[in-house]
């Protein structure tokens, strides 16, 4: 079964997460590692999109999805020397509206 969220379909059981990354030593080391090794995501943790703060480029906001939130532990450990993380389960505005009008 699939849910529609905006223009994108998402399997039931898959949860969206907003990940706020704060670069501990600035963006340079993070971009260098990403260029050399990629995102280093474990299988089952999917990158959806990201945005970087204009002022200082010291924070990144990534939208990710998974049915296994424990995979974040694996991924964040790989970056813990360069990045601190805040991981928040989120829903789309359309889903929030539907919940509000249904309840």
Long-range contacts (C-beta under 8 A, 24 or more apart in sequence): 3-95, 4-94, 5-91, 5-92, 5-94, 5-95, 6-92, 6-94, 10-65, 11-67, 13-67, 14-65, 14-66, 14-67, 15-65, 15-66, 15-67, 15-69, 15-89, 16-48, 16-63, 16-64, 16-65, 16-89, 16-90, 16-91, 16-92, 17-63, 17-64, 17-65, 17-66, 17-69, 17-72, 17-87, 17-88, 17-89, 17-90, 18-61, 18-62, 18-63, 18-87, 18-88, 18-90, 19-60, 19-61, 19-62, 19-63, 19-64, 19-72, 19-85, 19-86, 19-87, 19-88, 20-59, 20-60, 20-61, 20-85, 20-86, 20-87, 20-88, 21-59, 21-60, 21-61, 21-62, 21-79, 21-83, 21-84, 21-85, 22-58, 22-59, 22-83, 22-84, 22-85, 22-86, 23-57, 23-58, 23-59, 23-60, 23-82, 23-83, 24-81, 24-82, 24-83, 24-84, 25-82, 26-57, 26-58, 27-52, 27-57, 27-58, 29-82, 30-60, 30-79, 30-82, 30-83, 33-79, 33-82, 40-75, 40-78, 40-79, 41-75, 42-71, 42-74, 42-75, 44-68, 44-71, 45-71, 45-72, 45-74, 45-75, 63-90
